[in-house]
């Protein structure tokens, strides 16, 4: 049996600071923490979407970060909100991993604020999307952090 095709797709970037990792960036919404991410526009690729959203929401450009080409996180879940006119729709979320050496200046444009969270797994921030992503990043980084 084939999997259902997502009706919505969003892409974003989890920004890590330091090597080994010391912190990660989340953006503050009114009611939750989230990543710089957003929906695909037209024919853009996943990485183009993620970079555009990061720049729009943080003021950082692709020249300010180093993307890890080996990491790609994908999750699917149902959403029901104003964007979907309160109809339940399948959403696909794709997240890339990137690093900065130091904490750059963040220009908040679409959110209440931001915070650099200390990297101290396991994390309990938001069980539906953030925590599973951070757990996957922890597994991905384990061999790299210990070398």
C-alpha positions as CSV (number, residue, x, y, z in Angstrom):
1,X,0.0,0.0,0.0
2,X,1.4,3.4,-0.9
3,X,1.7,6.2,1.7
4,X,-0.7,9.2,1.3
5,X,0.8,12.2,-0.4
6,X,1.2,15.2,1.9
7,X,-1.0,18.2,1.1
8,X,1.4,20.7,2.9
9,X,5.1,20.8,3.0
10,X,7.4,22.9,5.2
11,X,11.2,23.1,5.4
12,X,13.5,24.6,8.0
13,X,16.9,24.6,9.6
14,X,18.0,23.6,13.0
15,X,20.9,26.0,13.8
16,X,23.6,24.7,16.1
17,X,26.2,26.8,17.8
18,X,29.7,25.5,18.6
19,X,31.8,22.4,17.9
20,X,31.1,20.4,20.0
21,X,27.5,21.7,20.1
22,X,26.8,24.2,22.9
23,X,23.4,25.5,22.0
24,X,20.7,25.6,19.3
25,X,18.3,28.3,18.2
26,X,14.5,28.3,18.5
27,X,12.1,31.1,17.6
28,X,9.3,32.1,20.0
29,X,5.7,32.0,18.8
30,X,2.9,33.3,21.1
31,X,2.2,29.8,22.4
32,X,5.3,27.7,21.6
33,X,8.9,27.4,20.5
34,X,9.6,26.4,16.9
35,X,12.4,26.4,14.3
36,X,12.9,28.9,11.6
37,X,10.8,27.2,8.9
38,X,7.9,27.7,6.5
39,X,6.0,26.4,3.5
40,X,7.5,25.8,0.0
41,X,6.9,28.6,-2.5
42,X,6.3,27.7,-6.1
43,X,9.0,25.5,-7.6
44,X,11.7,26.0,-4.9
45,X,13.7,23.0,-3.6
46,X,13.6,21.9,0.0
47,X,16.9,23.5,0.8
48,X,16.0,26.7,-1.0
49,X,12.8,26.9,1.1
50,X,14.7,26.2,4.4
51,X,17.4,28.9,3.6
52,X,14.8,31.5,2.5
53,X,12.8,30.9,5.7
54,X,15.9,31.1,7.9
55,X,16.9,34.4,6.3
56,X,13.3,35.8,6.6
57,X,12.9,34.8,10.2
58,X,16.4,35.4,11.6
59,X,18.2,37.8,9.2
60,X,21.0,35.2,8.7
61,X,22.1,34.4,5.2
62,X,23.4,31.1,3.8
63,X,26.9,32.7,4.0
64,X,26.6,32.9,7.8
65,X,26.1,29.2,8.3
66,X,27.6,25.8,7.4
67,X,25.0,23.3,6.3
68,X,25.7,19.6,7.2
69,X,25.1,17.8,3.9
70,X,24.7,14.4,5.7
71,X,21.7,15.3,7.8
72,X,18.0,15.5,6.6
73,X,15.2,15.0,9.0
74,X,11.6,14.2,7.8
75,X,8.4,13.9,9.7
76,X,4.7,13.6,8.7
77,X,1.8,14.5,10.8
78,X,-1.8,15.9,10.5
79,X,-2.6,19.5,11.1
80,X,-5.9,21.4,11.4
81,X,-5.8,25.2,11.6
82,X,-6.6,28.4,9.9
83,X,-4.3,27.7,7.0
84,X,-6.1,24.4,6.3
85,X,-9.6,26.0,6.9
86,X,-9.9,23.7,9.9
87,X,-9.7,20.6,7.7
88,X,-7.3,17.9,8.7
89,X,-4.4,17.7,6.3
90,X,-1.2,15.7,6.1
91,X,1.9,17.8,6.5
92,X,5.5,16.9,5.7
93,X,8.2,18.6,7.6
94,X,11.9,18.6,6.3
95,X,14.6,19.9,8.5
96,X,18.3,20.5,7.7
97,X,21.1,20.9,10.1
98,X,23.5,23.9,10.1
99,X,26.2,25.3,12.3
100,X,27.6,28.7,13.4
101,X,30.8,29.2,15.3
102,X,29.5,31.9,17.6
103,X,26.1,33.2,18.4
104,X,25.3,35.6,15.5
105,X,23.0,38.7,15.7
106,X,19.5,37.5,15.2
107,X,17.0,39.9,13.6
108,X,13.5,38.8,14.7
109,X,10.9,39.6,12.0
110,X,8.0,37.1,12.3
111,X,8.2,35.9,15.9
112,X,7.9,37.1,19.5
113,X,11.6,36.5,20.1
114,X,14.3,33.8,20.1
115,X,16.5,31.9,22.4
116,X,19.7,29.9,22.2
117,X,18.9,26.7,24.2
118,X,21.7,24.8,25.9
119,X,22.5,21.5,24.2
120,X,21.9,19.0,27.1
121,X,20.0,16.0,25.7
122,X,17.4,14.7,26.2
123,X,15.4,17.8,25.6
124,X,11.7,18.3,26.5
125,X,10.6,21.4,24.6
126,X,7.8,20.3,22.3
127,X,6.9,16.6,22.1
128,X,5.3,16.6,18.7
129,X,8.0,18.0,16.4
130,X,11.0,19.5,18.3
131,X,11.8,16.7,20.7
132,X,11.9,13.9,18.1
133,X,14.1,16.1,15.8
134,X,16.5,16.9,18.7
135,X,16.7,13.1,19.6
136,X,17.6,12.3,15.9
137,X,20.2,15.1,15.9
138,X,21.7,13.7,19.1
139,X,22.1,10.2,17.5
140,X,23.5,11.8,14.4
141,X,26.1,13.8,16.4
142,X,27.1,11.1,18.8
143,X,30.0,9.6,16.8
144,X,31.1,13.1,15.7
145,X,31.0,14.6,19.3
146,X,33.2,11.8,20.7
147,X,35.9,12.0,18.1
